[in-house]
Amino acid sequence: MTTTEALPIATATDVLTNLRALVPDLKAGAAENEKARRLSEDTVAALRRSGAFRVAAPAKFGGLETDLCTMLDVSAIIAEGDAGASWVTTLSNVNNWAAGLYSNEAQAEIYANGPDAIIAGVVTPGGTARKVEGGYRLTGT
């Protein structure tokens, strides 16, 4: 995965194509990533080069600002090669989406170095499901 070849990343289709081609390399590094309990720098660089971290970033900062289906497609393709890499990418993309709701000033700070920001965070929706006649009633945030 040490190639530094520039890849097209102007569209979601470009990113999905890049990631499909990356799956064999992700598979090759998955066991070592799991053993290390973190993604290798090569894996992160390859995902970044493929455009995986920009799919939910705001378009005004060079991101692709895609839809949820595309974000899920990105995650699924990456998971074919390395489940841990998919987990990291998925969480980052969810947080990139959320960053798009922040003030312009906050977004400018996050994306000052470009649309490939890797954003850590915790997504913990709260709520309860209660059995009612005919199904369940869901409440929460």
C-alpha positions in Angstrom: 0.0 0.0 0.0 3.0 2.3 -0.2 2.1 3.8 -3.6 1.6 7.5 -3.7 0.0 7.6 -7.1 -2.6 10.3 -7.4 -6.1 8.9 -7.9 -9.2 10.7 -9.3 -11.5 11.7 -6.4 -13.8 14.3 -8.0 -16.9 12.2 -7.7 -18.4 9.6 -5.5 -18.1 7.1 -8.4 -14.3 7.8 -8.4 -14.1 7.1 -4.7 -16.1 3.9 -5.0 -13.9 2.7 -7.9 -10.7 3.6 -6.0 -11.9 1.7 -2.9 -12.9 -1.5 -4.9 -9.3 -1.5 -6.3 -7.9 -1.1 -2.8 -9.7 -4.1 -1.2 -6.9 -6.6 -1.9 -4.4 -4.3 -0.2 -6.8 -3.8 2.7 -7.1 -7.5 3.1 -3.4 -7.9 3.1 -3.0 -5.5 6.0 -6.0 -6.3 8.0 -4.4 -8.9 10.3 -1.5 -6.6 11.2 -4.0 -3.7 11.8 -6.0 -6.0 14.1 -2.9 -7.2 16.0 -1.7 -3.6 16.4 -5.3 -2.5 17.5 -5.0 0.5 15.2 -4.8 1.2 11.5 -1.3 1.4 10.0 -0.2 4.7 8.5 -0.2 3.0 5.1 -3.8 2.0 5.5 -4.8 5.5 6.5 -2.8 7.1 3.6 -4.4 4.7 1.1 -7.9 5.4 2.3 -7.2 9.1 2.2 -5.7 8.9 -1.3 -8.8 7.0 -2.4 -11.1 9.7 -1.1 -12.7 7.7 1.6 -12.7 10.5 4.2 -14.1 13.2 1.9 -17.4 11.7 1.0 -19.4 13.5 3.8 -17.2 16.6 4.0 -18.9 19.9 2.9 -18.6 20.7 -0.8 -17.6 24.3 0.0 -14.4 22.9 1.4 -13.7 20.4 -1.4 -15.6 17.5 0.0 -18.1 15.5 -1.9 -21.1 16.0 0.4 -22.7 12.7 -0.7 -25.8 11.0 0.6 -26.1 8.3 3.2 -26.4 5.5 0.7 -23.0 6.5 -0.7 -21.5 6.7 2.8 -22.8 3.2 3.4 -21.4 1.9 0.1 -18.0 3.3 1.1 -18.2 1.5 4.4 -19.3 -1.8 2.9 -16.5 -1.8 0.3 -13.8 -1.1 2.8 -15.2 -3.8 5.1 -14.7 -6.3 2.4 -11.0 -5.8 3.0 -10.7 -4.7 6.6 -13.5 -4.3 9.1 -11.5 -2.1 11.4 -10.7 0.3 8.6 -14.4 0.4 7.7 -15.3 1.2 11.3 -12.8 4.1 11.5 -13.9 5.5 8.1 -17.6 5.1 9.0 -17.2 7.0 12.2 -15.1 9.7 10.6 -17.7 10.2 7.8 -20.6 10.4 10.3 -18.6 13.0 12.2 -17.8 14.9 8.9 -21.5 14.9 8.2 -22.2 16.4 11.6 -19.4 19.0 11.1 -21.4 20.2 8.2 -24.0 21.4 10.7 -21.5 23.5 12.6 -20.9 27.2 12.1 -18.9 28.4 9.1 -16.1 29.4 11.4 -15.9 25.9 13.0 -16.0 24.2 9.5 -13.3 26.5 8.2 -11.1 25.4 11.1 -11.8 21.7 10.7 -11.2 21.8 6.9 -8.3 24.3 6.9 -6.0 21.6 5.5 -8.5 20.2 3.0 -11.6 17.9 2.9 -9.9 14.8 4.1 -10.2 15.5 7.8 -10.4 12.4 10.0 -12.8 13.3 12.8 -13.0 11.2 15.9 -16.2 11.2 18.0 -18.8 9.2 19.6 -22.3 8.7 18.1 -24.6 7.6 20.9 -28.3 8.2 20.0 -30.5 7.7 23.1 -33.9 6.3 23.2 -36.2 3.5 24.3 -38.4 1.0 22.6 -41.6 0.0 24.3 -43.8 -2.9 23.2 -47.3 -1.7 22.4 -50.3 -3.3 20.7 -49.3 -3.9 17.1 -45.6 -3.2 17.4 -43.2 -0.9 19.3 -43.2 2.7 20.2 -39.8 4.4 19.9 -38.9 7.6 21.8 -35.6 9.4 22.2 -33.0 11.4 20.3 
